Structures are given as C-alpha cells and as structure tokens.
Amino acid sequence: MFIKLLNKEIKYLLGSISSYLLLVVIIAFYFSQFEPPGINDSIKPVSEMEFIYNTMAKDYENGSLSSNIITGAGKELSSEDKKAVKKAMDNMKGDKEVVGLIREKYLDILGKLDKELGGDTYYGDRLREEFLRISLNYGQKPMDDSQDRMRIMLKWMSLDYRKGEIYSYRFGMARTIRFGENEKQAIRDAMNKMKAGGTNILDFPPKDFQDTRFNIDESEFADILDTLDKKLGGMTRYNSMMRDGLMTTSMTYEEAMVRFNTIVEKDMITNAYARIFADYMGITAGFFPVFLAAFILIKDRRRKMHELINSRKVSSTVYIAAKYMSIVIFVTVIYLLLSTHATLLFHNFAKANGYRIDYFAFYKYCLIWVLPTLLFTVALGMCISIIIKSGVPAIPVQFFIWFISMMPLSGDYRIFKPVIRFNQVSSHDVYLQWSLAINTNRMFFLFVSVLLFMLTVFIWSKRRSGSSFFGKGIFYNFKI
Amino acid sequence: MKIKIKDLTKNYGSKQALRNVDLDIGEGMFGLLGPNGAGKTTLMRILAAILDKSSGMVDVGGLDISNKKEIRSMLGYLPQDFSMFPSMSVFEAMDYLSILSGIKDRRERKGNIYRLLEKVNLENNIKTRVRALSGGMKRRLGIAQALINDPKILIVDEPTAGLDPEERIRFRNLLAEFSGKRVVILSTHIAGDVEYSCKNLAILDEGWIRYKGSVYGLLERAKNKVWVVHAMQKDFSFLNRKYPVISTVAGDDRIKVRLIAGKSPASEAVPAEPTVEDAYMYIMKGEE
C-alpha cells in the first residue's frame, strides 16, 4: 500500500504550484551560487612569474597596460613599448618553463621593462608587490602563530577603540554598539591584560604592534576575548563564532600548490567541489521545503477530506510516511539532477585538462550532507503543523533555525545547526579536521528526524481517533 | 452483521454529547433522527472509528470498537461536511481513497470505480475536477467513495442536507438500493428521509435516546395524537400557544392547522393519520 500511496502523493505534489516554486528556487540557487570551472579555466594556482608573464602577454595583445587600482587607467603602449614587452616575455620564457626562472634574472627583466616603459608601471619594484598582493589571491588560511593571532586582535581592539563603536550581529542583523565609558574601559582592560605592563593605544598605528610580544597563553587569550565580547554586548567580532575569520592570513603559492595537489589526488577534484555544492544545496534544504511540509497534513483538514481519510483502513504510519517521503523524494531528485549536471560539467573539464574525477562525489555529498538537513526540515515542518494545526507557525520556526545555521561559513558543526556550511573549495586535509564533527552532526539530525516523524505519526494517530490531544491547536483559527 | 451499543456516553469536557445510549442495529436501513446538536454526528463518528467514546460498549459484528483497523476495513463513511482535493479528478479522488482503503490491485480499483460511478450517475464525469462538481454530484461522489471497499456497514451523516427535493429523492433511493444485506445507518434531521427508506429508527435528543424501534411502532405511538383544525385567525394564536403546531396552510378565511394534542383540541378538530414527522414532533414535544 505504501508504494502505491507514495506514487499518488508524488503525483499530487507534482500538480502543486508550491512544488514548482521550490524547484525554481533550488535551481536558481544552484546556477547563481555554484561556480564550477569552465573547460578553459585552470584550477591550478598560478605562480608569481607565470602571472607576470600572462600579464605581459595580455598587455602585448591589448596594446596597453591593464587598468587597476594601483596604477589607474592603463597606459597605451607604443610600438617601441610593445617590442620591450615582447623582449621581456622572450627573456622570461626562453626554452624553459617560466616557473624555472632564477629570481634574480626575473627581477632584472622586470626592472628593465619598467624602465623601458617609462617607469612607475606594475612591473617595477615600487608598485609590483602591491599589484601582486591585490591580483594574486591564493585564499586564506588560519594563522599558525598564536603571537600573530594576538597581534591582529589587538589591532582590532585599538581600531574599535578609536572608532568608538562596533557591530553586534544578532539574527543576521548588524546593530551598531556605540561605546560609553564602560565599553571603552572594557577594551582598555582587554588590551592591558594581553600586554603586560599596559599598552598605550596611541602607539597605534605608528608602531603597528609589529614588535609586540605577548606573555599569555591560548586559554587566557580566549578568556580575554570572551569577556570583552560579553562586555561589548555579545556577538561582536571578538565572539568565538566570529573571531576565527579575522585570524587568517594569505596563503603562499607553495601552500596553494599543496592544496591543489591534495584536491587533485585525494579529492579527485569533484569531492572538493561537491562539498561547496552541498553547502549551497544545504542552504536550500534547510528552509524552503518547509513550505511544502507545513501544509501537507493541514491540507486534509482545510479541504475537508480528513474524515474520509481518517475512516480508512490505512495505518497512520503508512499515511504519514507516504506524505513525508513524497516531499523528501521530490526534493532529493532535484538535488540528484543538479548533481548530475555538476558531474557532467566536471567530466568535460577533466577531459579537457587531463584530470581524473570521482563521478560519485556530488551524489555522495548530496545524500550524506544534504539529505539529513532535508529530512529534518520536512519532519519539523510536518510535526509543528500537526501540533499547532496550522502550517504558518512552522515557517518562522524553521527560518530561525535555518538562520542560526548560516554563520560562520565553515567550521561550526555543533548539533543545533542543521545546515552544514562548508563555503570553501578546500583540500581533503582541511575537510578531515572537521569530518568527525560533520558526521556526528549528520547522525544527530538523522536521529532527530526519525523522532520528529514518529511524534508526527503519534499525534496524527491520536487526532484521527478524535482525541483532544494537544487540544484544538493554538493557531486553529488562523488559517491561510 | 449487527451493531450493539450499550450504555454509550461521550463527553466533550463538561458537555455530555451522548448519555447512556443503548441501541441494536441490524441489517437494512436504520434511521437516526434528531435536531441539530442532538448527538447524531458524535454517534456516527464513534461508529466510524474516528472518535473515541468516553464510556460504554460498542460491538460491531462481534468486534469491540477499539479494534479500529478491522472496523475501518469493513465500513464506509460519508461525513456530513466533506470534500475532496479540488484539483483531483473524480477518478483520481476515488482511486486515492481506494488505495487508502487497502485495495492493492489496480484493475480491481479501476473496475470498482467505474461500476460505482455508473451507479451514482457520474460515469460521464470521470475526468471532471472535484472543484467543478455541483453539490448534488459531490454527495453522489461521496456515497460512491463510501462504497469503494464494498463495506458491510455504511454510515451516512446528513446526506441530503443542502440538496434540492429531486436530488433528495434520488439520493434516498440510491441508499435504499445499496442497503441490501448491509447495515446502513442514515443520520438526518429530516423526518421524510427516514419515513421513505428506513424500517427501524432511533430518535436522539440532547444525547438521550427518546425513541428506538420500528417506524411502524413510532407511527402507532402518535395515533390519535395528531389533529387537523380549520381555525379562524383569532383562534389560531390560541392554538399556537397551547399546542405544538406541525404545519399550517392558509385558506381564504380560515387556516388549516395540523397539531399535536392528547385529546381533541377544538370542537371542529378531526384526527389525522400521523406521518413520521408528526410522530417525531409528538415524541419530541407532544408526549410531554
């Protein structure tokens, strides 16, 4: 009976506008957020020399230097200038690969080119470093050195003190906290505790804390930040959930290459991208299916069909399971189709660039990461609606739970967060450090979903026999 | 197949909807008469296993009412106020309810649906959306869905409410045709529905059983209690105050008044042959 009923429920779901709206939302989210590399894109990090060589090639082809925030509008290249660029390119490459160039020779070539182009170009010593810092981004990594981490937080304290205000992030809204004497004193206290002997905040920025040394350990550091956050009103940049994002530093080319190699070898590329795919799909699974789940049982009563259904032979478990699984299957099929689309894109990319990929990666993450979120959202939506006898309240409840799962973008997998955020294409090793927490979280939500489902069946079964269990529902008269 | 009800009580908080109801219902059509709020729907719902009793005993064909799954598998229920998913076609709605009734075989379901829709004259509306059906058609679809599992017990709650007289008669005949060896319980507040289709009935009032027995016995009870008086306008107000008036027909200078009275209410009054409606009124008011 279950399969036949499930078929009917899916068919009925396919006839509803809400289902198509959900379909559109998920597809729109996928195409707007997930960016797989194109066939001609390279996911391999580009070295400084390769980047400079590519820039020369582009400048030569365009007949002008690139516009950028360092040098402003691009300078037109005369035929003499173009010859100089071409010569520099030939000198850089020769018969060998660019990356094999000796650094002294490389700097010499660039120095000469800058001179020949009239000076003050991004090839010259004066502007090159800044140009590379802005143009070559290998991504961020957590700071390893605790002294660096303390230094950066001390800088933020000093900046906030001078500004006289800070943002507090609650429920996704930034609220400005303007400092009174208490808040200012709290920052001074924190700075003093961090640097024994006291810190003259007016030393910053001239000294920039570069030489500052700290005599506190990690635990004292965390305590100081927690106390400061509390005194400033909570959920500021000093909060344990927010501060990790500040204590990062840029990766070097070598580090980026290590990451690239593990993505290619251990993740077979698609596993790394499947995690960010699951991140985006998880966002949709954590909220939008509630619009189907919250009304699927309420509809029976609203359509005055509940007595016809209640008097049937069908068991309560089979009836609720068919409704529940119809939504789960409908939404999962959308995710699996999008997984197929992503796999095909990566198949083409891998074929064009000679990589090997894991063809099951997107499906795997879809089922292990996204499905528990979906199961939970649907179970909670149905359960709340059956308790309250109205679909509407389930929506803000789900929204609240979804919202607190949104931040940070990765690294927080505590068991009250149903959405797994992993908003980065990172190496397998980075994933491994969180994998236990993620797996525990997924098991927990699977378990909670089963409990919510059983509770829904129990309440529905009681109501089916006319029990006044949970009364008439507090929102019974508020129907849409 | 028999339904035995003993000392059945149902409370909604402090309100008693059914009070110590005793009934034996056998095969054929059984009428349940009573005013709105008498407890008819409560009794129907308990028998349909969608409402728990507070106390007492209900035995359905040898099974206690607590065996809900078994009882649900042998009954068909047409609630008073029902509908179906409006976007479904007549066939889809019937097929959905057939599956819920546990009919697994697709061909069997299809055969049943076509046969029943033909019986209720909806064979030309198989693809019509439920939302496009008229009130009478919905009621007929309602009876068809109640019969989808070939039930031994058919419970229909106020099936003729809101139907025009022609539809009402058609519906009554339809039920009578289906009754056969089934137990058919027809709950209504329209006495005419019972008079023309039921052999036995019970009258419920404020949760109490006021009468149970045959329709014939009910009519006998009201014999010599129903009178017709051709009264002058000035006398009508007196009669209306003193006796329960069942109906009036205005003439040129007199009003034909049909009323209930233990003895002749006026010198020109003549005794009338009671109908079920008269007897019902007599039980509800006159007997006091």
Chai-1 contact restraints between the chains, C-beta under 6 A:
chainA,res_idxA,chainB,res_idxB,connection_type,confidence,min_distance_angstrom,max_distance_angstrom,comment,restraint_id
A,K4,B,I99,contact,1.0,0.0,6.0,A-B,restraint_1
A,L5,B,I99,contact,1.0,0.0,6.0,A-B,restraint_2
A,K8,B,Y96,contact,1.0,0.0,6.0,A-B,restraint_3
A,G15,B,S87,contact,1.0,0.0,6.0,A-B,restraint_4
A,R303,B,S83,contact,1.0,0.0,6.0,A-B,restraint_5
A,R303,B,F85,contact,1.0,0.0,6.0,A-B,restraint_6
A,K304,B,D81,contact,1.0,0.0,6.0,A-B,restraint_7
A,K304,B,F82,contact,1.0,0.0,6.0,A-B,restraint_8
A,K304,B,S83,contact,1.0,0.0,6.0,A-B,restraint_9
A,M305,B,M84,contact,1.0,0.0,6.0,A-B,restraint_10
A,E307,B,P79,contact,1.0,0.0,6.0,A-B,restraint_11
A,E307,B,F82,contact,1.0,0.0,6.0,A-B,restraint_12
A,L308,B,F82,contact,1.0,0.0,6.0,A-B,restraint_13
A,N310,B,I50,contact,1.0,0.0,6.0,A-B,restraint_14
A,S311,B,A48,contact,1.0,0.0,6.0,A-B,restraint_15
A,S311,B,I50,contact,1.0,0.0,6.0,A-B,restraint_16
A,S311,B,R72,contact,1.0,0.0,6.0,A-B,restraint_17
A,S311,B,Y77,contact,1.0,0.0,6.0,A-B,restraint_18
A,R312,B,L100,contact,1.0,0.0,6.0,A-B,restraint_19
A,R312,B,S101,contact,1.0,0.0,6.0,A-B,restraint_20
A,K313,B,R72,contact,1.0,0.0,6.0,A-B,restraint_21
A,K313,B,S73,contact,1.0,0.0,6.0,A-B,restraint_22
A,K313,B,S101,contact,1.0,0.0,6.0,A-B,restraint_23
A,K313,B,G102,contact,1.0,0.0,6.0,A-B,restraint_24
A,V314,B,L100,contact,1.0,0.0,6.0,A-B,restraint_25
A,S465,B,D52,contact,1.0,0.0,6.0,A-B,restraint_26
A,G466,B,I50,contact,1.0,0.0,6.0,A-B,restraint_27
A,G466,B,L51,contact,1.0,0.0,6.0,A-B,restraint_28
A,G466,B,D52,contact,1.0,0.0,6.0,A-B,restraint_29
